[in-house]
């Protein structure tokens, strides 16, 4: 969404997890028509794949990951306005409940939902005053 120059180290964990899942789909669960319904797991009784099969497995794993990446990019671009609005609301309000996210607009701290208090056992809002949810 923000380009290759804005990828963080945190993405490496996502890439590793995606690779592990895609590899299991192809190697263990027969999720590839090119590789077929054969298990190429690391167990001792599993068949040893040929170099050609290993290349095909790698290509299939890469294809699954690239297809998933494209689907994710398309979804992020399709929902860009909503994501930006959500990010802005989270910066301003720090937390949102499910209803606020579903309605697309956070409730104001000045609404009837919140009351100010000096009770230090209650959560703080960003302006250092404490807030509690009013009982309905």
N, C-alpha and C positions, 0 to 999 in steps of 0.2 A: 504494500500500500504506500509506503514512504520510500521505496527504492532500495537497491542493494547497498548503498552507502550508509543506510540507517539501520542495518542489521546488528543486533547486540549479541553478546556471548550467550545470553539466555536462549537464543534460537538453536544453539548447538544441541541442547538437550531435546528440544522438539524434533530436530532432524534425526537424532539418534533413535528416539522412540518411534518415529515414522518409519525409519529404516528397519528396525526390529519387527514392527508389525507387518510391513510389506514383505519382508523376507519370510516371515512365518506363513503368511498367506500363500506365497509361491512355493516355498520349500517343503512345508509340512501339510498344508491343507488343500493342495491342488487347485489353487485359485487362478491358475494360468492355463489357457488352452494350448499355448506353445510348449510349456514344460510338461503339462499333463497331470493326471491324478496320481502322481508318484511322490512319495515322501523322501526328501533328501535332507533328513535331519542329521544332527551330529551324533546320533546314537551308533553304537558299534554294529548293530544288525541292519542299519540302513544302507541302501546301495550307494556306492561311490560314484558320484557324477563325473562324466568326462569333462575335459576342458571346454568343449563346445557347449555342453549342458550348463556348466558354470557360467559361461558368457551369457547364455540365454537367460539363466536365472537372474544375473545382474541386470540385464536389459529389462526384464519384466519388473523387477523391483524398482528400478529407476523410473520405468513407465508409470507404475502405480503412484509413486511419490510425486512425479511431475504432474500427473492428471489431478491428484488431490490438491496440489499447490495451485493449479489453475482454477479449480473449483472454488478454493478459498479466496483467491484474489478476486474472482468474479463476484462472489458474495460480498466481500468487503467493499468493493467498488459500488455494487448495487445498493448497499446499505450505508454509504459514506455519510450522508446527511444525519442519519440516526446515530451513527457512531460518534460523529463530532458533537452532536447535541448531548449525548450521554457523557462523553469525556468532559465537556464544559460543565455539565451539572455536577459531576463527581468532583471536579476541582473546586467548585463553589460550595457544595454541600457536604463533601467527603463521603457520605453514605446515602443510599437511596433504598427505599423498600420496593418490593415487587410491584405494588400498585403504582408507585411513582414512575417506575420504568415502563410499565405497560401503558400508562396514560401519556407518557412522553413529556411530562413536566413535573418537576419536584415541588413538593409543598413548601411553602415559605415557613421559616422559623417563626414568623409572626402570625401564622395561622392559628386557628383554635386547637390544632393538634398538639402544640407545644406550649409549655409554661416555663418561665424562667424560675430558677431556684438557686439557693446558695448551698444546697446539700452536696457535700464533696463526694458522697458515695454514688452520685449520678454521673452519667456521661457528660463530657464538655462539648460545646460547640466551638467553632473556630474563633469566635470573638472572646473566648475565655469565660463566658457565662455558662452556667450549667443549665441543661434542659432536661425535662422529663415529659413523657407522653401523658397527656391528660386522660383520665378515665372517661369513657363514653357513657 
